[in-house]
């Protein structure tokens, strides 16, 4: 995930093992958010549902065009919106 987030797939990047911790924290936030959502049982707002549809399109485009960094950035933005709604 770190390598895919750092830039376009064909671009060379300098390895920074310290930056991997940011990806680990992000995955932890996803897990924490999913656990909280499962406990509350609240319905998703229409705004967040619309943002999810946009995210799906963005991820699909990123995968098809091997621009995984934009897919991951979109996922990060959506998780932040989800947590803010929380």
Long-range contacts (C-beta under 8 A, 24 or more apart in sequence): 1-27, 1-72, 4-68, 4-69, 4-71, 4-72, 5-68, 5-69, 5-72, 5-73, 6-69, 7-69, 8-66, 8-67, 8-69, 9-66, 9-67, 9-68, 10-66, 26-76, 26-79, 29-79, 29-83, 30-79, 33-79, 33-82, 33-83, 33-86, 36-86, 37-82, 45-85, 47-85, 48-81, 48-82, 48-85, 51-78, 51-81, 52-78
